Amino acid sequence: MHKSIRRTLIAAAGLSLAFTVGAGTSSAGTGNTNERYAQGSMSYNSATDNVTVKDLKADGRTFAVSLFGPASDNVRVCKVSGKGKSKTCNFNFDSGRLNVLVFTERGNRHWDIDEFHMDA
């Protein structure tokens, strides 16, 4: 919850700066990205295009990330289920922006946790 509020405040500040300066983007930046939530964690290594997800909660849900955007030719998903289990997915992204959706799922239902973008 605190990450979402912080990201909203940062995005609002970035948006107001974009209007005053004339251009700007919000991004997790280049290099490695690491995010941790109560339900799980995700990391991205831009040198290898590896995405690693880890399930941190025994709640019967799958922890997952979905990556899409100009740097990806289609939607890529990496998911894992089972407390303490992790999975590494190797993707071959082009250079550019990736949109990331972090979520959990069980059956046909899913719950969004966070969304952000980063550079591949």
C-alpha positions in Angstrom: 0.0 0.0 0.0 2.8 2.4 0.9 4.6 1.7 -2.4 1.4 2.6 -4.3 1.0 5.8 -2.4 4.6 6.7 -2.9 4.5 5.9 -6.6 1.3 8.0 -7.0 3.0 11.0 -5.3 6.1 10.6 -7.4 4.1 10.2 -10.6 2.1 13.3 -9.7 5.2 15.3 -9.0 6.7 14.0 -12.3 3.6 14.9 -14.2 3.6 18.5 -12.9 7.3 18.7 -13.8 6.6 17.5 -17.3 4.0 20.2 -17.7 6.4 22.9 -16.6 9.5 21.6 -18.4 7.7 20.3 -21.5 8.8 16.7 -21.5 9.5 13.9 -19.0 9.0 10.2 -18.3 8.4 8.1 -15.2 10.5 5.0 -15.1 12.2 2.5 -12.8 15.3 3.3 -14.9 17.9 1.1 -16.5 19.8 -1.7 -14.8 18.4 -4.1 -12.3 14.9 -3.7 -10.8 13.9 -5.3 -7.5 10.4 -5.1 -6.1 9.1 -6.8 -2.9 5.4 -7.1 -1.8 3.7 -9.1 0.9 2.6 -11.7 -1.6 5.9 -12.1 -3.5 8.9 -10.4 -5.1 10.1 -9.8 -8.6 13.5 -8.9 -10.0 14.7 -8.0 -13.5 18.2 -8.1 -14.8 18.6 -5.9 -17.9 21.9 -7.5 -18.9 20.4 -11.0 -19.3 16.7 -10.1 -19.7 15.9 -12.5 -16.8 12.8 -11.9 -14.7 12.7 -13.8 -11.4 9.5 -14.1 -9.4 9.1 -15.6 -5.9 6.0 -16.5 -4.0 6.2 -15.4 -0.4 2.7 -16.3 0.9 0.9 -19.6 1.5 -2.5 -18.3 0.3 -3.3 -20.6 -2.6 -2.6 -17.9 -5.2 -0.1 -17.7 -7.9 2.3 -14.7 -7.8 3.0 -13.3 -11.3 4.2 -10.4 -13.4 3.1 -9.5 -16.9 5.5 -7.5 -19.1 4.4 -5.7 -22.3 5.1 -2.6 -24.4 7.4 -1.4 -27.1 10.3 -3.5 -25.9 8.3 -6.7 -26.1 6.8 -8.2 -29.2 3.9 -9.6 -27.1 2.8 -10.0 -23.5 5.3 -12.0 -21.5 4.2 -13.6 -18.2 6.3 -15.1 -15.4 4.5 -16.8 -12.5 5.1 -19.1 -9.6 3.0 -20.8 -7.0 3.9 -22.1 -3.6 5.4 -20.3 -0.6 9.1 -20.0 -0.9 9.2 -21.2 -4.5 10.8 -19.0 -7.2 11.0 -19.1 -11.0 13.3 -17.4 -13.5 12.0 -16.6 -16.9 14.4 -15.6 -19.7 13.0 -13.1 -22.2 14.7 -11.4 -25.2 13.4 -7.8 -25.0 14.3 -5.1 -27.4 15.7 -1.9 -25.9 13.0 0.4 -24.7 10.1 0.7 -22.3 8.4 -2.3 -20.5 5.1 -2.0 -18.8 4.9 -4.2 -15.7 1.8 -5.5 -14.0 2.3 -7.4 -10.8 -0.6 -9.6 -9.7 -1.8 -12.8 -8.0 -4.3 -15.2 -9.4 -6.4 -18.3 -8.4 -8.4 -20.0 -11.1 -10.1 -17.4 -13.3 -9.7 -14.6 -10.8 -6.8 -12.2 -10.5 -5.9 -9.4 -8.1 -3.6 -6.5 -9.3 -0.9 -5.6 -6.8 1.1 -2.9 -8.6 1.9 -1.5 -12.0 4.9 0.5 -13.2 7.3 0.7 -16.1 11.0 0.2 -16.6 13.6 0.2 -19.3 14.8 -2.9 -21.0 
